[in-house]
Amino acid sequence: MDFNTLLIYLPAADFTQPYPAIPYLAGYLRRQGEKVTGKDLNIEAHEYILSKEFLAQCQQKVNQRFTFLGKRNSLNFVEQKEYLKCLDALGIDPKTMEPGNYLPGFREKERFFNFKEYQKNTRFLAQAFTLISAAHFPTRLDAAMYTTPFFLSSRADITEQFDKDTNPFIEYYEQKLLPLVTAQKPDLVGISVTYPGQVLQMFAAAHLIKKTFPGIHICAGGAFLCRLVLNMPRKKMKILFEFLDSIILYEGETALYQLILHLKDLKAAADQPSAHTSSSPGRRPAVPSLPNVIYYDRPNYEIIFPPKEILEENPDELPPPDYDGFPLDRYLSPGIVLPYAPTRGCYWNKCAFCHYGATKEGTARYRERSIEKVITDMEFLAAQYNVNHFAFAINVMSPVMALQIADEIIKRKLPFRWNTEIKIEKQFTRENCLQLKQGGCLSVAVGLESGCQRILDLIEKGCDPNTAKEVIKNFSTAGIGVQVMTFLGFPTETTPEAMDTIEFIAGNKEHILLFTMGDFELLPGSRVFKNPRAYGITDVHYTGGDEFKLICLYKEKDRTKQEADAEMIDSAYYKAARDYVALEFPFAGAVSTNHTFLYLEHLGKDIFKNLEMPGDTGQTEPAKKLDGLSRLKLSPGIKIMAGNFSLRAINESVEKGTDFLNDSIKRGGQSHRQALYKLVNKERIYPSTPGCYYISAADMKWADLPGPVKEMLDMCNGENLFKDIIESRGAINKEFIEDMLNQLFTAGILII
């Protein structure tokens, strides 16, 4: 029977490399003889919104909104935030919004590995996303995330993203996705939702497809969607099936194939009502309970849940991922680090804080593909897609598996280079790390979590700081870059214990390539969530009106840190971090990124401690002194514009309002929207009298510009002498004016 499947990977996700979910599904289905098309729409959608034409539309919209807001008699809390976002976007020079000057720089090796050039390209992206976000307020988009004020707590959060005024990707879906579906004529569209930033796009794309092609079966799955569904009360799940027809939980290869077989039965019954199918002749086949599949029986308005037993795949029985149809030459990278999964699940599976992987609780059961098949897969993928770099897309790799891969690469003299995630284990001796390096391992990401032994014991990490120090050193001295992942704020953690983690990083920075230090997040499905009192938590709750139960809030029995401690912890953190390049995901200098791996290979394992950020010379700029004959003018990067509201007043109001929202939500009992509604009707800002001016430097940050200072800067036109400007302001202010002009000159706002 002719049956077409279209699998799509949506924005907003990492656009520097492909993700393996759809290639694994496509490879499995094609081996079963199914007709499958796999498309990475994430990179295509980003190219669309980063085009010169789309950015020009955004610029026009921002100008219109800022003008409109500036004429208002007053601004409420939401309008104040939009005013600031528009102002940030107006600080961008429209002449720099030329994607053709910057995006190719990520794909061309010479420009990519020139760090100053690389920074210009990442700055373009940051400015472009600032502009796009302002034009689609209150949505926030950057290279690392896509979010909205309430993210996903109610149906309203879903439907608001159907509007192209708030969702920058809607135009792409209308112009490109719908024609793709028209051309492919799929019976099933499968949507992969791996990251939080993709879930709202899943709903938006599914809504458009379902509205335009009501007969197409829309199925969704993926790690983040699995987490969403497992948290959600069953009585609320019909919200999901307004837009979807089925959801795959956990691992998806066999589940998706079984779903396709059922849909083929339905199609056969519809096409040939008298033919024999798996059900009675001429009748619609009954909906079975499919493994790992939640199915919506639309004619009967019934949700069919899967059997309780989770279907887990045997990695040895799966084909390698099939990247055919993926635009490997279009990712923002000079080379592909191809994701590949030699294992599934976690061999340790004891960490109390963790719910990661395709399972109900903790992490999935650990399974390995045979080493012979792993190496054969890598050889096939290398030849098929012209790659030698691999990112092992797994939870964690055991020391035995890592050494086996390295040994086979050495024996076969293969040119492969790879990175992976590991757990601290004593088997990572100096000799074994040298073997891993020789066998192609260039980088490892280590889930250390804490530098405090009590916390490590409490979370059952199965390691100690001394062993961690030794293992990190063994990897580093073998020439393997070590990226360390930690977090602060685990329940009952004290200030000295938080400092232990920071001091561990600072004390071992010689051997640490990069590190992250996040905040503890309580995850449903973790052992902490299942038994909170064992970890000092007295109450677990959600905000009022949260229908999806994605974000857990909690209260600790004892207060183990004081507010004053936060400043000390932050100071120690910034001191430890200042020796590292600070770029965000997915760029070079962020943990576990394609770009970081390529920089590491090309420029060495200590590269991110040797590079300088813009303006970071390590020295304070000495004060400069002007002479009386200097002719001053504004630096070309300085912008001055008229405004109607005091920025200081707006910023103070927004800070106060944000604190009110956060406090309201933490107390519980009311939803984000209820708290915001109260705030909108409470806090307003009124125009300044007389009008005001704003000034912006090259960092796009705007500030109020007092009228007298504006008048003085107007005189700095390249013609008036320094001494004449001072004299024009009167003898009383002479010393103050002279000092201020010298400060502006030192800061680079004024030039000669």
N, C-alpha and C positions, 0 to 999 in steps of 0.2 A: 504494500500500500504506500502511496505517495504521502509522506508526512515530513514537513519541514520544521526545523527547530532553529530559532535565532537566539543566541546567548549574547547579552550585552553587559558591559562593565561601564558604569556611569560615573560622572563627576560627583563630588569633588574628592580626588585622591591624588596620590603621588604621580606626577606627570613626567618623572625622569626615567621610569622603567615600567615594564608590564607587570601585572600581578598574575599569579599562576592559577587562580581558581577556575576561570573559564577554560584555559588550555587543558587542565586536567579533566574537566567535564567533557570537553569536546573530544579529547583523545579517547576517552572511554566509550562515548556514544558512537564515534566513528568506527571503533573496533567492533561494535555490535551491528554495524551496517547502517546506522542512522545518518540521515542527511542533516548536517549541522553547519551553521555559520556562526563564527565567533567574532565579536567586534569590541575593540576597546574604544568606547566613545568618550572616555575620560580625557585622553590626549586631544582628540578631535574637538571636543567641546571647549577645552581650554584654548586651543588655537583660535577658535571662533571668537571667543570673548576677548582675546588679546589682539585681535586684528585692529588695524588702524581705524577702520570704519566704525567698529563697535565702540572703541574708546572715544571716538569723536562724538558719538551719540550720547555717551555717558557724560562727557564734558558739557554738552549742551543742556542736558537734563539737570546737572548740578548747578549750572549758572541760573537756570530758571527757578529751581527750588530755593536757592540762596536769595535771589531777588525777592521771591514771594515771602519768604520768612522774614527778610529784613524789613518788609513793609507792615508786618503784623503789629497790632497795638500792644501785644504781649506774647510771650512764649511760654508754653507749659513744659513740663519735664521732658516729654518725648521730643518736642520741637527744639528744645535747647540742645539735646544730644544731636539731632539732625543738623542743626546750625553749625555745631562744632565739626561734624563730619564733612559737611560741605566746605567749610573753611579749610580743613586739611587738604581736601582735593583741589581747592583753588590755589593752594600753595605750589602746586605742580606746574611746571612750565609746559604748556601744550606742545611746544616744539620738541620736547624730549619723548613724547608719546609716539615713537616710531619703532614698532616692533621689529621691522626689518633690520634695524641697526643693532638689536640686542639678542633676539631669540636665536639667530644662527650662531652666536657666540657660545652657546651651550653645546652645540653640536660639532664645532670646529676645535680640534685638539689644541692648536696653538693658542687660541684665544681662551679656551677653557682652563688651561693650566697656567695662564698669566693671571695671578690672583687679583691684581688691580683691575684688569679687564673683567674678570669674573664678578668682582664686587659691583661694577657698573651694571652688569647684566642682572644681578639679583636685585639691585636697587630699582632698576626699571620695573621688574615684576612687583616689587613692594609698592611702588607708586601706582602702577596700573591697577593693582588690587584695591588700593586706597580709593582710587577714582571709581572703580566698579562698585565698591561697597557703598560709597556715598550716593551714587546714582540709584542704588537699590535698597536704600535704608528702609528698615533697620537690619537687613541681612548683613552679615559680616563674612567676607571671603578673603582668605590669603593663601599662601602656598601650602600651609599646614592644615587649614580647617575651613569648614563652611558651617556657620551657625546662625541662629536667630535668637532674639531675646529670651524666648521660653523654650528653645530647642524643640523638644517633643514631649508635651505634657497633656495635650488635648487634641481633639479633631480639628479645632481652629488652626492649630500650628501647621497641620497638614494642608488644609485648603488655602491658607494664605500664600503658600508657595506655588499655587497654580497661576499666580498673577505675574506677568512679565515685569511689572513695576517693582516687585520685591525679589524675584528669582531671575538672576542674569542668564540662566541657561535655558529658559523657556523659548526664547527666539531660536536657539540652536535646535531644540527638539522639534519646533514647528517647521524649520527650514531644512533640516537634515535627517532627524530621526524618523519622522513620519514618511518622507519619501523612501527611506531605507526599508521600512516595513512594507510599504506599497510594492516596492520592487521585489522583496524577498518572499512575500506572501506566506509568512510562517503560520503554522497551526499553533505553535507554542512560542512565546517569548519568555526567556528566562533572564532574570535580573540578579546580578551578584552584588550583595551589600556587605562589604568587608569592614568599612570604616564608618564612624558616626556621621561624617560629612556626606555620605551617600544616601542615608535613609530618607531624607526629605526629597532628594532627587528621584528616588525609587517611586515614591508616591506621585510626584509630579509627572514623571514619564509614563507610569502606569495609567494615570488618569487620562492623559492625552491619547494613549494607544487605545484604551478601553472605549473612550468616547468616539474615536474615529473608526475603530475596528472592533465592534462589540463581540464578534464571534471568536476572536483570538483568545486562547487560554494564556493567562499571565501568571507565571510562577516566579517566586523570589526565594533566595536563600543566602547564606553567607554568615560569617562569624558574628557580626554585629546584629543582624536581623534575628539570629538564633537567640542572642542574649535578650533582645527586646521581647520576643515572644515568650521566652521562659519566665520573664519577670511579670508579664502582663496577666491580670486576672482573666480567666476564660470568658467571663460574662461580658467583657469589653472587646473581645476579639473580632466581633462583627465589623468594627471600625476598619480593620485591616482588609476585610473581604468586600468592602465597597469598591476597592481598587484592584485587589488580587483575587486569583482563583485558587491558588494553592501556595503553600509555604513549605520549603524543605528545611528541616532541622538537622543539625549535626553534619555528618559527612554525606555528600550528595550524589556520587557517581551511580550507585545501584538504585538509589531512591528516585533519581530523575529518570532513569531508564524504565523503571517500573511504572512511573507516572505516564511516560510516553506510551507504553503498551496499553495502559487503560484508555488513554485518549484515542488511540488507534481503534480500540474496540467501539468507543462512542462514535467515532467517525464512520466506521464500517456500518454500524447500525443505522446511522442517519442516511448514509448513501444508498445502502441496500437493505431496506427494512425487512426483506424476506430472507436475507442470507443468514446462515448460522454463524453466530459469534460465540464468545465465551458465555453469554447468557442465553435466555430463551429467544428463539427466532422472532424477529419483528418487534422486539421490545428494547427499550433503552437499558443497557447493561447496568447492573447494580453497582454502586460505588463501593469498592472494597476499602478496607483499612490498610493503607499502604505504609510500608516501613519508612520512618523518618519524615512522612508527609502529612501535613495538615491540609485537608482538601475541603473546599467549600462546594457543597452540592447545591448549586444555585436554584435549580427548579424546586427543590424542597426546602430551601432556606435553612440548611442544616450544615454544621461544621463537623466533618468526620476526622477524628483524631487518630494518630498512628498507634500501633501496638506499643505497650510500655517498654518492651525491650528495644534498646538502641541498636541499630544496624551499624557495625563498624567494618570498614574496608580492610582487606588484606593487602598491604602495599605490594607484596610479591605478585599479586594477580592483576595489578593495574598497569596500563601502558604508560609511557612517559607523557608529559604534558605536550600538547599539540598547539604550537603558537601560529599555525597557518592562519592568515587573515589579520594578524596583529601587525600594526605599522612600526616595525622595529627600528626603522630609520627616522622616525618622526619624534621620538621621545627627546626631551631636552637634556641630552647627554651625548658625549662624543663616542660612547661605546656602551653596549648593553651588558649589564651584569645579570645574567638570566636566572630567574628564580626557579629552584628545583627542590623537591622535598624527598629526601631519602628515608625519612622517618615520619611517623605521626604520633602525636601524644607526647607525654612527658614521662621519662623513666623514673623520676623522683616522686612526683605527684603527692607531696606532703605539705607544701607551703600553705600556711593557714590563710593567707591573704588572697590567694590566687583563684580565679575562675577564668581559665583561658583554654580555649580549645573546644572542639565540637562534642560537648557532653553536658549533662545536667549540673554536675557539681565538680569542683576542682578542675582537673584537666583530663583529657581523654587518655585511655590506656595506651601505653607505649608499644609501638610496633615498628619493626625495621624492614626495609627492603634488602634482599640479599646483596652482598657486596658486589658479586659478579654482575647483577642486573643494574646496580647503581652506576658502575663504571661503564657498562655498555650503554646505558641511557645517556650519560655525559658525553660519550664519544659520538653517539647519534645526534644529540642536540648541537654539539659543536660543529659537526659537519653540515647539518641541516640549516642552521641559522648563522653560521660563520662567527661563532663566539668561543672564547676560551675562559671567560669569567663567569663564575656561578655564585649566586647567593642562596645558601641553603635555607629555604623558607619553612622553618620548623619551630617547635617550641623550644627544644634543647637537644643537643647532640651528646651522646655518651662518649666517654674517652675511648672505649673500645671501637666504636663505629668511626670516630674521627681518625684514629690511627690506622684502621683498615683502609679507609679511603686514601689516606696519604701513602700507605705502603703500595697500593695498587698503582697509583699515579707514578710513583718512583719506578716501580718494576716495568711499567709500560712506557716510561719516558714521555708522559703526556704533558703538554704545555699549560695545563689548567691552573687557574688561580681561584681561590674561593674564600668565603667567610661564613661564619656560623655563630650560633649562640651556645654557650656552655654554662655549666654549673661548676663552682669551685670543687675540685676533686684532687686528692693526693696523687692520683695517677698521672697528672700533668707535671711530670718531673722535667728537669732541664733537658735530659736526653730525649724524652718523648716530644717535648716542644720543638726541639731541633728537627726531629723526624717530621713533625707536622709542617714546619716551615719548608723543609726540603720537598714535601709532598704537596705544596701549593697553597697552604693556609697562609693568608696574609693578615687576617684580622679576626678577632673573636670579641663578641659582646658578652659580658659577664653579668649575670643577675646576682649581685652581692646583696643588695637591699639595705644593709646596715653595717656600720663598723662597730656596733656594740654587741658584745657576746650575749647579754640577757635578751635583747631583742631578737637576735638570730636564733636563740633557743626557743623563744616564745612563738616565733613564726615557723619553727621547725625547718630551718634552712639547711641544716646538716653540714655546717662548716663553721670555722672560727676565723677571726681576723688574722691570726698569725699564718695559718695555712693560706688564706686569701692573699696575703702579702707575698708569700713565697711563690705561689702559682702565678700571680701577675708578673712578678719579676722573671720567672722562668720563660713565660711567653715573650716578654719584652726583650730580654737579652738574646732570645732566639731570632729576633727580628720580626715578631708578629705584633701588630698593633692591638692594644687592649682597650676596649671601651667598657667602662664600668657603669652599671645602672643601679641607682640607689633611690630611696625615698625617706622622707622625714614624716613624723606625725603619727606613727603607729600608736594605737591606744596604749596608754600608760607610759609612753616614752617621756623621759624627763629631759630638761635642757642639757645637762651633762651628757646624756646618752645621744642626743641629737648632735652635740659637738663631737662626740666620738666618730660619727660618720663623716663629718666635714674634715676632721683632723686626719682620718684615714686617707681621704683623697689628697689632702695637702701634703701629708707625709710620704705619699707614694707617687707623687706627680711625675717623678723621673720616669716611671714605667707605665704611666696611664696616658694613653693617646687622647681620650676624651672621656667625659663623664656626664651623666644626667643625675639630677637630684630633684625628684618630684615630691608631691604631697600624697600621703596615703589616701586611697579611695576605697570605701567599703563596697564590695561587689556582691550582689546576690549570687548564690551558688558557691561562695567561698566558705571555709569553715568558720571564719570569724562571724559571718552573717548567720550561719546556722546555729552558732552557740556564742552569742555576743557577750554574755555575762562572764564567760571564761577569760575574756580579754578586757574586762573592765568597762564594758559598755552596758548601760542600763536601759537605753531606749533606742529603738530603730524606727524611723518614721519617714514619711514622704511629705512633700508640700501638698496643701489642699488642692483638690481637683486634678491631681496627677493621675491620668488614666493609664499611663504606660509603665510607671514604677521603674524608671531607668536610673534615677539619681537618689541614692540612699542618704538620708541625714541621720545623725546619731548623737547621743549624749554620753559622755564618759562619767563614770562613778566619781572619780577624783580628778581634780584639776592639777595636772602635773607640770604645767608651765604657766608663768605669769606673762602678762602683756608686755612687760618691760623686757622679757627675755627675747622677744621676737627681733628686736633691733640688734642684739648681740649675735643671734643666729644668722641673721641676714648679712651682717658685717663680715662674719667669718666665712660665709658662703662666697660672697663677692671677692673676698681676698683670695680664696682658693681658686675661683674661676677666672680671675683676671689674667692669668698666664695663658689662657686658651682663646682661640678665635671663637667669637660668639655669633654664629649664624644658625638660623632655625631650620627645622625639617622642611624640605628634603635636601638641603644644600650641604656642601662640603663644610665640615666642622660640626655637623649634627650627628648624633649617634645612629649607627646602623642605616646609613644611606648609601645609595649607589655612588653619589658624588664623593663622599668621604672615602669609600673604598678605592675609587680611581685615583684620587689625590694621594692616598697612602701608597699605592703601588708606584705611582709616577715620581713622587717627591720624598718618600721615606716616612717612617713611622712617627717621627717627631715633628712633622710638618706643621701641625696645628698649634704648636707652641712657639714656632719661629715666625709665623706670618703676623703682619701688623694690620689692624683695622684702620679705617680712615681716621686721620687725626690722632691716632694712638702712637705717639712717639715716646711715651714713658716719661716725658718731661713737661713741666708747666711752662706755658708760653710766657717769656719775660715781657714786662710792661714796655710799651713803646712810647716815645716822646716826640711830639710834633713841634716843628719850629714855626715861627710866625708867618713865614712865606709859603707854607704848604697850601696847596690848593686841593681841597677835599671834595670827594664825591662818593655816592653810595656804591657799594660793591654790586656787580651785575646780578648776584644771586639774591639780593634783598628786594622784597616786595612791600609796598605800602598801599593800603586801600581803606576806603571809608566804610564805616559800619554804623550800626544803629543801637547795638547793645553792648554793654561792658562784658568783655571776655572774662574778666576776673569774677564778676557777679555770676555769670553763667557757670563757670567751672566750680565755684563754691556751691552753687545750687545743685549741680549734677552730682558732686561728691556727697552732699548731704542727702540727696534723693536716693542715690545708690546704697548708702548706708541704711536708709529707711527700708528699702526693698529687701536687702539682705537680712536685716533683723526680722522683718515681717515673715520672711520665708523660713528662717531658722526656728522661729517660734511655732510655726505650723498653724494649721487651722484655716488658712486662706490660700488661695492659689496665687501664682505669679500675676495673673491678670487682675485679680481683685486688688492686690496690693498696688499694682501700677495704676489702676483706675482711681484709687484714693489719692495717689501721689499726683496724678495729672490734674486733679481738681483741687490740689492743695498748693503746689509750688508754681509760681509764675514769676517771670522776669519782665521788667518794663523797660522801654527805650531810655537811653541816656539823654540827658539834656544839658548842654547841646549835644549834637552827634559826636561820634568818636572815630578814631583811626586805629588800624591794626598794622603791625609790622611782622614780617616773617623772614627768617634766615634760611639758609640752604637746607636745614633739617625739616622744613615744612611746618615747624611749630610757630603758631601765631601768638602774639601778645598785644595787650593794649598799648597804644602809642599816645601819650598825653599831648594835648594840643600845642603847648609851648615847645616840646621836643620836636614835634612835626614841623613847626615853623623854622626851627633851627636846622633840621635836616634838609628842608627845602633850600636853605642857603648853601648847602654843601653840593653845589652844582658843577664843580670843576673849574669855576671861574673866581669865586670869592676866596680871599686869603684867610688862613686860620685866624690871624690876629684881628682881621676885620669882623669876622663872625663873632668873636668874643666881645669886641667893643660894642657891637650892635645890640647886645643884650643888656647893656648898662653896667655900671661899675659894681653894683651890689652883688650881681650874680657872676661876676667875671671868673672868680676862682672855681666856682661850681661848674660853669660851662666848660672851662678849660679842662678840668679833670674828667668830665663826662665825655668830651670829644676824644680825649686820649684813650679812655677805656673803649669807646666804640671803634677806634682805630686799631687798638690791640686785638680786639675781638674779630676784626676783619669785616665789620659792618661798613666802616668807612675806609676808603683807600685814597692814595694820592694820585 
